Amino acid sequence: MSDAFDNTPADLEPGWRPIRDVARLTGVNPVTLRAWERRYGLIVPRRTAKGHRLYDDGHVQRIRDILTWLDRGVAVSQIKQLLTAGRASAPVEQNLWVTLQDELLAAVERLNERQLDDAFNRALTVYPPLTLCQHLLLPLQARLTQRWHGQFGAALERALFDSWLRSKLATRIYFDNRQYAGAPLLLATLGDEPFDAGLWLTAWLVSSSGCPVELVEWKVPLAELSLALERISPRALLLHAGHSLDADCLQRQLPRLLTQHELPLLLAGPAVHIHGDALTQQPGLRLAGDPLAALQQLQAGGLLPDVTESHA
C-alpha cells in the first residue's frame, strides 16, 4: 500500500511528517514531490512498512533549497548537481522558461487547446504552483497582452486561453478544497471582465498552500458581500481589481466595508498601483499588486492555515 491518498500513518513517530503535511508546509504538492523523487532523485524520504513516505526537518529544508533554485530560474533537472556540489550560485536558466512560454504561446496561436493543456500538464508535474505562476503564467500573460493589442483574431485567442485557464485552475482548486477543512479565504472580483485571471491565479496559489477558498467571480455590490461574510465566515476577504476603481468605491464603499467588519481585508491587483496614494490612507487595508504579492501578504499576516490545522 502506498501513500496515493496521502493517508497519515497511525504509528507516526515524532519528528516525521507524512507527505500531505509536507505539501502544506512547503507549498509543493504531493504529485510534484513524488516526481522529484522518482524522476530526479532530489528527495529520498523514509518509508513505513505500508509504503507511506515520511519526511523530517532535513527533507523539508532540502525542499526549500530546491525551491530557492527554482526561484532563480534553474531547471529542475540541474538542481541535484547543484545541491550535491553545494554551490552558492548558478547562472539563471531563463531559456527554460522562455521555451515553455513559447510552447504555450504557439498553442494559443494555433487555437490548439490540447497542445496547450499537454504542455502545461508536463510542467505541472515537476514545478510547484508558485514557481509556475512566477516564471510561466504571469510572463506568458504579459506576452499575450502585448500580442493581443490591436491584433485581428485577438478576441478569439483570448477566449480560448481564458476558457482553458479558468477550467484548469478551477479543477485544481476544486480538488484542493476537498482536501482541507477550516475557514476559507473569500475572494471576490471588483472588475467587470468575464474572466479575472489575477483573481483565479491568487485563488490557486492560496488553495495550493493548504487553505480552502471561496470565489465570487462575478462583480456584485460591495454591500452584498457583507452577506457572504456573515454566511461563510471566512478567515479573510481578498478583493481583486484589474482596473481603476471609481470614486464611490474608493471614498465610500471600501471604507464602509472596513469599518463594518473586523475581518482582515486585502485588495490585490493593478488597482493597487493605480490608486496607491488613496489606498494607503485606508487604515487596516492590506495591499498587493499581483498574485505573488497577495500570497506573501496573507502568509506574513498569519492569514493562511499552518500545518497543524485539521484536514477535511
C-alpha contacts under 8 A as a table, 3 or more apart, distances in Angstrom:
res1	aa1	res2	aa2	distance
1	M	50	K	5.33
1	M	51	G	5.66
1	M	52	H	7.64
2	S	5	F	7.99
2	S	50	K	6.55
2	S	51	G	4.66
2	S	52	H	5.41
2	S	53	R	7.98
3	D	6	D	4.74
3	D	7	N	6.09
3	D	19	I	7.87
3	D	51	G	6.67
3	D	52	H	4.82
3	D	53	R	6.63
4	A	7	N	7.84
6	D	18	P	7.34
6	D	19	I	6.37
6	D	20	R	5.52
6	D	30	P	7.97
6	D	52	H	7.98
7	N	18	P	7.79
7	N	20	R	7.72
7	N	52	H	7.93
8	T	12	L	7.64
8	T	18	P	5.95
8	T	20	R	7.79
9	P	12	L	5.45
9	P	18	P	7.40
9	P	52	H	7.08
12	L	16	W	6.86
12	L	17	R	7.63
13	E	16	W	5.87
15	G	56	D	5.89
15	G	57	D	7.35
16	W	54	L	5.86
16	W	55	Y	5.36
16	W	56	D	4.74
16	W	57	D	7.73
17	R	21	D	6.16
17	R	22	V	6.45
17	R	54	L	5.38
17	R	55	Y	5.11
17	R	56	D	6.23
18	P	21	D	5.62
18	P	22	V	6.48
18	P	52	H	7.38
18	P	53	R	6.11
18	P	54	L	4.85
18	P	55	Y	6.39
19	I	22	V	5.03
19	I	23	A	6.05
19	I	30	P	6.27
19	I	53	R	6.16
19	I	54	L	6.39
19	I	55	Y	7.08
20	R	23	A	5.16
20	R	24	R	6.52
20	R	29	N	7.93
20	R	30	P	6.66
21	D	24	R	5.14
21	D	25	L	6.10
21	D	307	V	5.92
22	V	25	L	4.92
22	V	26	T	6.02
22	V	27	G	7.99
22	V	28	V	7.81
22	V	55	Y	7.31
22	V	60	V	7.05
23	A	26	T	5.43
23	A	27	G	5.38
23	A	28	V	4.95
23	A	29	N	4.94
23	A	30	P	5.97
23	A	33	L	7.94
23	A	209	S	7.87
24	R	27	G	5.37
24	R	28	V	7.25
24	R	29	N	7.58
24	R	208	S	7.64
24	R	209	S	5.55
24	R	210	G	5.22
24	R	306	D	7.65
24	R	307	V	6.05
25	L	209	S	7.67
25	L	306	D	7.21
25	L	307	V	5.87
26	T	60	V	7.31
26	T	63	I	7.31
26	T	64	R	7.00
26	T	209	S	7.81
27	G	128	P	7.05
27	G	129	P	7.78
27	G	130	L	7.72
27	G	208	S	6.30
27	G	209	S	5.04
27	G	210	G	7.76
28	V	32	T	6.44
28	V	33	L	6.62
28	V	127	Y	7.97
28	V	128	P	5.13
28	V	129	P	7.47
28	V	208	S	7.85
29	N	32	T	5.50
29	N	33	L	6.38
29	N	128	P	6.71
29	N	208	S	7.22
30	P	33	L	4.97
30	P	34	R	6.11
31	V	34	R	5.28
31	V	35	A	6.26
31	V	125	T	6.38
32	T	35	A	4.95
32	T	36	W	6.13
32	T	124	L	7.57
32	T	125	T	5.21
32	T	126	V	5.03
32	T	127	Y	6.51
32	T	128	P	6.74
33	L	36	W	5.15
33	L	37	E	6.37
33	L	43	I	7.85
33	L	126	V	7.90
34	R	37	E	5.06
34	R	38	R	6.07
35	A	38	R	5.17
35	A	39	R	5.48
35	A	40	Y	7.25
35	A	125	T	6.65
35	A	126	V	6.09
36	W	39	R	5.74
36	W	40	Y	5.19
36	W	41	G	6.11
36	W	42	L	5.48
36	W	43	I	6.55
36	W	126	V	6.64
37	E	40	Y	5.81
37	E	41	G	4.55
37	E	42	L	5.48
37	E	43	I	5.06
37	E	44	V	6.14
38	R	41	G	5.89
40	Y	76	V	7.98
40	Y	77	S	6.57
40	Y	80	K	7.40
41	G	44	V	6.81
41	G	80	K	7.49
42	L	79	I	7.83
42	L	80	K	5.79
43	I	59	H	6.92
43	I	62	R	7.57
43	I	63	I	7.73
45	P	53	R	5.76
45	P	54	L	5.58
45	P	55	Y	5.47
45	P	59	H	7.31
46	R	53	R	5.73
46	R	54	L	5.04
46	R	55	Y	6.49
47	R	50	K	7.70
47	R	51	G	5.35
47	R	52	H	5.40
47	R	53	R	4.81
47	R	54	L	6.01
48	T	51	G	5.06
48	T	52	H	5.22
48	T	53	R	6.72
48	T	54	L	7.41
49	A	52	H	7.53
55	Y	58	G	7.75
55	Y	59	H	5.60
55	Y	60	V	7.03
56	D	59	H	5.36
56	D	60	V	6.48
57	D	60	V	4.99
57	D	61	Q	6.17
58	G	61	Q	5.15
58	G	62	R	6.21
59	H	62	R	5.01
59	H	63	I	6.22
60	V	63	I	5.10
60	V	64	R	6.35
61	Q	64	R	5.02
61	Q	65	D	6.18
62	R	65	D	4.91
62	R	66	I	6.20
63	I	66	I	5.01
63	I	67	L	6.27
64	R	67	L	4.94
64	R	68	T	6.22
65	D	68	T	5.02
65	D	69	W	6.55
66	I	69	W	5.25
66	I	70	L	6.27
66	I	79	I	6.83
67	L	70	L	4.90
67	L	71	D	6.05
67	L	131	T	7.94
68	T	71	D	5.13
68	T	72	R	6.53
69	W	72	R	5.10
69	W	73	G	6.65
69	W	74	V	5.61
69	W	79	I	6.94
70	L	73	G	5.07
70	L	74	V	5.17
70	L	75	A	6.73
70	L	76	V	6.91
70	L	131	T	6.75
71	D	74	V	7.40
71	D	131	T	6.44
72	R	92	V	5.77
72	R	93	E	7.85
73	G	92	V	5.15
73	G	93	E	5.22
73	G	94	Q	5.95
73	G	96	L	7.76
73	G	97	W	7.51
73	G	135	H	7.45
74	V	78	Q	6.84
74	V	79	I	7.05
74	V	90	A	7.96
74	V	91	P	7.65
74	V	92	V	5.65
74	V	93	E	4.96
74	V	94	Q	7.67
74	V	96	L	7.91
75	A	78	Q	5.52
75	A	79	I	6.84
75	A	93	E	6.56
75	A	96	L	6.55
76	V	79	I	5.36
76	V	80	K	7.91
76	V	126	V	7.41
76	V	127	Y	7.81
77	S	80	K	7.08
78	Q	81	Q	5.97
78	Q	82	L	6.78
79	I	82	L	5.03
79	I	83	L	6.13
80	K	83	L	5.15
80	K	84	T	6.09
81	Q	84	T	5.14
81	Q	85	A	6.06
82	L	85	A	5.17
82	L	86	G	5.95
82	L	87	R	5.65
83	L	86	G	5.02
83	L	87	R	6.82
87	R	90	A	7.29
93	E	96	L	5.89
93	E	97	W	7.71
94	Q	97	W	5.55
94	Q	98	V	6.20
95	N	98	V	5.01
95	N	99	T	5.82
96	L	99	T	5.30
96	L	100	L	6.39
97	W	100	L	5.02
97	W	101	Q	6.02
97	W	135	H	6.32
97	W	136	L	6.19
98	V	101	Q	4.99
98	V	102	D	6.00
99	T	102	D	5.03
99	T	103	E	6.22
100	L	103	E	5.07
100	L	104	L	6.35
100	L	119	A	7.68
100	L	136	L	7.18
101	Q	104	L	5.23
101	Q	105	L	5.98
101	Q	136	L	6.14
101	Q	137	L	7.93
101	Q	139	P	7.75
101	Q	140	L	5.73
102	D	105	L	5.01
102	D	106	A	5.98
103	E	106	A	5.20
103	E	107	A	6.37
103	E	116	L	7.80
103	E	119	A	7.17
104	L	107	A	5.08
104	L	108	V	6.36
104	L	115	Q	7.78
104	L	116	L	5.44
104	L	119	A	6.75
104	L	120	F	7.55
104	L	140	L	7.97
105	L	108	V	5.08
105	L	109	E	6.21
105	L	140	L	7.33
105	L	144	L	7.44
106	A	109	E	4.98
106	A	110	R	6.22
107	A	110	R	5.10
107	A	111	L	6.01
107	A	112	N	5.06
107	A	113	E	6.80
107	A	115	Q	5.78
107	A	116	L	5.23
108	V	111	L	4.85
108	V	112	N	6.17
108	V	113	E	7.21
108	V	116	L	6.91
108	V	157	E	6.18
108	V	160	L	7.33
108	V	161	F	6.54
109	E	112	N	7.67
109	E	157	E	6.79
111	L	157	E	6.66
111	L	160	L	6.85
112	N	115	Q	5.49
112	N	116	L	6.33
113	E	116	L	4.91
113	E	117	D	6.03
113	E	160	L	7.40
113	E	161	F	7.99
113	E	164	W	7.13
114	R	117	D	5.04
114	R	118	D	6.03
115	Q	118	D	5.14
115	Q	119	A	6.14
116	L	119	A	5.45
116	L	120	F	6.32
117	D	120	F	5.25
117	D	121	N	5.99
117	D	164	W	7.92
118	D	121	N	5.12
118	D	122	R	6.29
119	A	122	R	5.38
119	A	123	A	6.64
120	F	123	A	5.18
120	F	124	L	6.06
121	N	124	L	4.85
121	N	125	T	6.43
122	R	125	T	5.59
122	R	126	V	7.32
123	A	126	V	5.71
123	A	127	Y	5.93
123	A	132	L	7.74
124	L	127	Y	5.42
124	L	128	P	6.77
124	L	129	P	7.46
124	L	132	L	7.55
125	T	128	P	7.94
127	Y	131	T	6.28
127	Y	132	L	6.33
128	P	131	T	5.54
128	P	132	L	6.32
129	P	132	L	5.07
129	P	133	C	5.95
129	P	204	W	7.71
129	P	205	L	6.36
129	P	208	S	7.11
130	L	133	C	5.16
130	L	134	Q	6.14
130	L	205	L	6.42
130	L	292	L	7.52
131	T	134	Q	5.16
131	T	135	H	5.91
131	T	136	L	7.66
132	L	135	H	5.43
132	L	136	L	5.03
132	L	137	L	6.22
133	C	136	L	5.68
133	C	137	L	4.87
133	C	138	L	5.74
133	C	201	L	7.51
133	C	292	L	7.86
134	Q	137	L	6.70
134	Q	138	L	5.92
134	Q	139	P	7.39
134	Q	292	L	7.22
135	H	138	L	6.78
135	H	139	P	6.38
136	L	139	P	5.67
136	L	140	L	5.88
137	L	140	L	4.98
137	L	141	Q	6.03
138	L	141	Q	5.11
138	L	142	A	6.37
139	P	142	A	5.06
139	P	143	R	6.30
140	L	143	R	5.09
140	L	144	L	6.11
141	Q	144	L	5.02
141	Q	145	T	6.06
142	A	145	T	5.15
142	A	146	Q	6.47
143	R	146	Q	5.25
143	R	147	R	6.18
144	L	147	R	4.84
144	L	148	W	6.00
145	T	148	W	5.21
145	T	149	H	6.36
146	Q	149	H	5.40
147	R	151	Q	7.09
147	R	154	A	7.80
148	W	151	Q	5.32
148	W	154	A	4.81
148	W	155	A	7.78
148	W	158	R	7.89
149	H	154	A	7.53
150	G	154	A	7.58
151	Q	154	A	5.52
152	F	155	A	7.80
153	G	156	L	5.33
153	G	157	E	6.37
154	A	157	E	5.18
154	A	158	R	5.98
155	A	158	R	5.11
155	A	159	A	6.07
156	L	159	A	5.16
156	L	160	L	6.39
157	E	160	L	5.19
157	E	161	F	6.16
158	R	161	F	5.12
158	R	162	D	5.81
159	A	162	D	5.35
159	A	163	S	5.95
160	L	163	S	5.32
160	L	164	W	6.15
161	F	164	W	5.14
161	F	165	L	6.02
162	D	165	L	5.12
162	D	166	R	6.01
162	D	195	F	6.78
162	D	197	A	7.64
163	S	166	R	5.34
163	S	167	S	6.21
164	W	167	S	5.23
164	W	168	K	6.09
165	L	168	K	5.06
165	L	169	L	6.05
166	R	169	L	5.30
166	R	170	A	5.81
166	R	195	F	7.69
166	R	197	A	7.73
166	R	200	W	7.22
167	S	170	A	5.16
167	S	171	T	6.17
168	K	171	T	5.40
168	K	172	R	6.56
169	L	172	R	5.15
169	L	173	I	6.10
169	L	200	W	6.83
169	L	201	L	7.36
169	L	204	W	6.29
170	A	173	I	5.10
170	A	174	Y	5.98
170	A	200	W	7.90
171	T	174	Y	5.10
171	T	175	F	6.47
172	R	175	F	5.45
172	R	176	D	6.17
172	R	204	W	7.15
173	I	176	D	4.98
173	I	177	N	5.95
173	I	203	A	7.45
173	I	204	W	5.88
173	I	207	S	6.02
173	I	208	S	7.59
173	I	213	V	7.75
174	Y	177	N	5.24
174	Y	178	R	6.52
175	F	178	R	5.24
175	F	179	Q	6.70
176	D	179	Q	5.36
176	D	180	Y	6.96
176	D	207	S	5.85
176	D	208	S	6.46
176	D	210	G	7.29
176	D	212	P	6.98
177	N	180	Y	5.81
177	N	181	A	7.83
177	N	207	S	6.80
177	N	211	C	7.52
177	N	212	P	4.80
177	N	213	V	6.74
178	R	181	A	7.88
178	R	312	A	6.75
179	Q	311	H	6.44
179	Q	312	A	5.34
180	Y	210	G	6.51
180	Y	211	C	6.76
180	Y	212	P	6.23
180	Y	310	S	7.25
180	Y	311	H	4.61
180	Y	312	A	4.37
181	A	211	C	7.96
181	A	212	P	6.94
181	A	310	S	6.24
181	A	311	H	5.20
181	A	312	A	4.29
182	G	211	C	7.81
182	G	212	P	7.34
182	G	309	E	7.54
182	G	310	S	7.18
182	G	311	H	7.95
182	G	312	A	7.92
183	A	212	P	7.21
183	A	233	S	6.86
183	A	234	P	5.23
183	A	235	R	5.49
184	P	211	C	6.38
184	P	212	P	4.65
184	P	213	V	4.80
184	P	214	E	6.37
184	P	233	S	7.91
184	P	234	P	5.01
184	P	235	R	5.92
184	P	236	A	7.81
185	L	211	C	7.12
185	L	212	P	6.44
185	L	213	V	4.76
185	L	214	E	6.22
185	L	234	P	5.38
185	L	235	R	5.52
185	L	236	A	5.38
185	L	237	L	6.23
185	L	238	L	7.45
186	L	213	V	5.91
186	L	214	E	4.86
186	L	215	L	6.04
186	L	216	V	7.75
186	L	234	P	5.88
186	L	235	R	7.66
186	L	236	A	6.32
186	L	237	L	4.91
186	L	238	L	6.19
187	L	199	L	7.22
187	L	203	A	7.22
187	L	213	V	7.28
187	L	214	E	6.18
187	L	215	L	4.93
187	L	216	V	6.18
187	L	237	L	5.92
187	L	238	L	4.71
187	L	239	L	5.83
187	L	240	H	7.43
188	A	199	L	7.39
188	A	215	L	5.86
188	A	216	V	4.56
188	A	217	E	5.92
188	A	218	W	7.61
188	A	219	K	7.43
188	A	237	L	7.80
188	A	238	L	6.42
188	A	239	L	5.02
188	A	240	H	6.26
189	T	196	D	7.13
189	T	199	L	6.67
189	T	216	V	6.63
189	T	217	E	5.75
189	T	218	W	6.48
189	T	219	K	5.66
189	T	239	L	5.70
189	T	240	H	4.82
189	T	241	A	6.13
190	L	219	K	5.56
190	L	220	V	7.67
190	L	239	L	6.61
190	L	240	H	5.89
190	L	241	A	5.02
190	L	242	G	7.77
191	G	196	D	7.42
191	G	218	W	7.99
191	G	219	K	6.10
191	G	240	H	7.62
191	G	241	A	5.59
191	G	242	G	6.31
191	G	243	H	6.84
192	D	218	W	7.48
192	D	219	K	6.17
193	E	196	D	6.18
194	P	218	W	7.48
195	F	217	E	7.60
196	D	199	L	5.42
196	D	200	W	6.57
196	D	217	E	7.38
196	D	242	G	7.42
197	A	200	W	5.20
197	A	201	L	6.04
198	G	201	L	5.18
198	G	202	T	6.07
198	G	240	H	7.19
198	G	242	G	7.39
198	G	269	G	6.76
198	G	290	D	7.01
198	G	291	P	6.27
199	L	202	T	5.28
199	L	203	A	6.22
199	L	217	E	7.86
199	L	240	H	5.77
199	L	291	P	7.69
200	W	203	A	4.98
200	W	204	W	6.13
201	L	204	W	5.04
201	L	205	L	6.28
201	L	291	P	6.30
202	T	205	L	5.19
202	T	206	V	6.20
202	T	291	P	4.63
202	T	292	L	7.44
202	T	294	A	7.00
202	T	295	L	7.09
203	A	206	V	5.13
203	A	207	S	6.03
203	A	213	V	6.59
203	A	215	L	7.77
204	W	207	S	5.19
204	W	208	S	6.00
205	L	208	S	5.21
205	L	209	S	6.35
205	L	291	P	7.62
205	L	295	L	6.90
206	V	209	S	5.13
206	V	210	G	6.99
206	V	211	C	5.91
206	V	212	P	7.63
206	V	213	V	7.38
206	V	295	L	6.55
206	V	304	L	7.88
207	S	210	G	5.41
207	S	211	C	4.84
207	S	212	P	5.42
207	S	213	V	6.17
208	S	211	C	7.15
209	S	304	L	7.82
210	G	304	L	7.81
210	G	305	P	6.84
211	C	304	L	6.17
211	C	305	P	6.11
216	V	219	K	7.42
220	V	224	E	6.78
220	V	225	L	7.34
221	P	224	E	5.40
221	P	225	L	6.88
222	L	225	L	5.12
222	L	226	S	7.18
222	L	253	Q	6.64
222	L	254	L	7.82
222	L	257	L	7.50
223	A	226	S	5.67
223	A	227	L	7.88
223	A	253	Q	7.54
223	A	257	L	7.59
224	E	227	L	5.48
224	E	228	A	7.20
225	L	228	A	5.02
225	L	229	L	6.35
226	S	229	L	5.01
226	S	230	E	6.30
226	S	257	L	7.77
227	L	230	E	5.13
227	L	231	R	6.14
228	A	231	R	5.16
228	A	232	I	5.61
228	A	233	S	7.60
229	L	232	I	5.52
229	L	233	S	5.27
229	L	234	P	6.40
230	E	233	S	5.61
234	P	237	L	7.01
235	R	263	L	7.17
235	R	264	P	7.58
235	R	303	L	6.85
236	A	263	L	5.68
236	A	264	P	4.94
236	A	265	L	6.06
236	A	266	L	7.87
236	A	303	L	7.01
237	L	263	L	7.12
237	L	264	P	6.36
237	L	265	L	4.98
237	L	266	L	6.33
238	L	265	L	5.92
238	L	266	L	4.71
238	L	267	L	5.81
238	L	268	A	7.08
239	L	265	L	7.69
239	L	266	L	6.21
239	L	267	L	4.82
239	L	268	A	6.12
240	H	267	L	5.87
240	H	268	A	4.75
240	H	269	G	5.44
241	A	244	S	7.32
241	A	245	L	7.62
241	A	267	L	7.47
241	A	268	A	6.34
241	A	269	G	5.09
241	A	270	P	6.52
241	A	271	A	5.54
241	A	272	V	7.98
242	G	269	G	5.27
242	G	270	P	5.13
242	G	271	A	5.92
243	H	269	G	7.90
243	H	270	P	6.18
243	H	271	A	5.38
244	S	270	P	7.79
244	S	271	A	5.18
244	S	274	I	6.36
244	S	275	H	7.39
245	L	249	C	6.35
245	L	250	L	6.65
245	L	271	A	6.87
245	L	275	H	7.98
246	D	249	C	5.52
246	D	250	L	6.47
247	A	250	L	5.10
247	A	251	Q	5.80
247	A	252	R	7.92
248	D	251	Q	5.31
248	D	252	R	5.34
248	D	253	Q	6.38
249	C	252	R	5.68
249	C	253	Q	4.68
249	C	254	L	5.77
250	L	253	Q	6.50
250	L	254	L	5.79
250	L	255	P	7.45
250	L	278	A	7.66
250	L	279	L	7.65
251	Q	254	L	6.86
251	Q	255	P	6.66
252	R	255	P	5.59
252	R	256	R	6.08
253	Q	256	R	5.16
253	Q	257	L	6.22
254	L	257	L	5.11
254	L	258	L	6.24
255	P	258	L	5.07
255	P	259	T	6.24
255	P	282	Q	6.94
256	R	259	T	5.20
256	R	260	Q	5.97
257	L	260	Q	5.31
257	L	261	H	6.26
258	L	261	H	5.77
258	L	262	E	7.11
258	L	263	L	7.99
258	L	265	L	7.24
258	L	284	G	7.30
258	L	285	L	7.49
259	T	262	E	7.17
264	P	284	G	7.52
264	P	285	L	7.68
265	L	284	G	7.35
265	L	285	L	5.69
265	L	286	R	6.32
266	L	285	L	5.85
266	L	286	R	4.50
266	L	287	L	5.70
266	L	288	A	7.45
266	L	294	A	7.93
267	L	272	V	7.11
267	L	285	L	7.11
267	L	286	R	6.19
267	L	287	L	5.09
267	L	288	A	6.40
268	A	271	A	7.29
268	A	272	V	6.32
268	A	287	L	5.85
268	A	288	A	4.60
268	A	289	G	5.40
268	A	290	D	6.23
268	A	291	P	7.43
268	A	294	A	6.37
269	G	272	V	5.91
269	G	273	H	7.94
269	G	288	A	6.54
269	G	289	G	4.70
269	G	290	D	5.15
269	G	291	P	7.50
270	P	273	H	5.48
270	P	274	I	6.49
270	P	289	G	5.60
270	P	290	D	7.07
271	A	274	I	4.81
271	A	275	H	5.93
271	A	276	G	7.83
271	A	289	G	7.59
272	V	275	H	5.54
272	V	276	G	5.39
272	V	279	L	7.19
272	V	287	L	6.45
272	V	288	A	6.64
272	V	289	G	5.60
273	H	276	G	5.05
273	H	289	G	6.58
275	H	278	A	5.53
275	H	279	L	5.98
276	G	279	L	5.32
276	G	280	T	6.12
277	D	280	T	5.50
277	D	281	Q	6.83
278	A	281	Q	5.58
278	A	282	Q	7.29
279	L	282	Q	5.42
279	L	285	L	7.57
279	L	287	L	8.00
280	T	283	P	7.50
280	T	285	L	7.52
280	T	287	L	7.99
282	Q	285	L	5.75
286	R	297	Q	7.57
287	L	294	A	7.58
287	L	297	Q	7.82
288	A	291	P	7.55
288	A	293	A	5.14
288	A	294	A	4.95
288	A	297	Q	7.05
289	G	293	A	6.24
289	G	294	A	7.19
290	D	293	A	5.38
290	D	294	A	6.15
291	P	294	A	4.93
291	P	295	L	6.24
292	L	295	L	5.30
292	L	296	Q	6.39
293	A	296	Q	5.00
293	A	297	Q	6.11
294	A	297	Q	5.10
294	A	298	L	6.25
295	L	298	L	5.16
295	L	299	Q	6.14
296	Q	299	Q	5.11
296	Q	300	A	5.94
297	Q	300	A	5.14
297	Q	301	G	6.01
298	L	301	G	5.19
298	L	302	G	6.30
298	L	303	L	5.07
298	L	304	L	6.22
299	Q	302	G	5.23
299	Q	303	L	6.02
299	Q	304	L	5.87
300	A	303	L	7.65
302	G	305	P	7.60
305	P	308	T	7.92
305	P	309	E	6.31
306	D	309	E	5.93
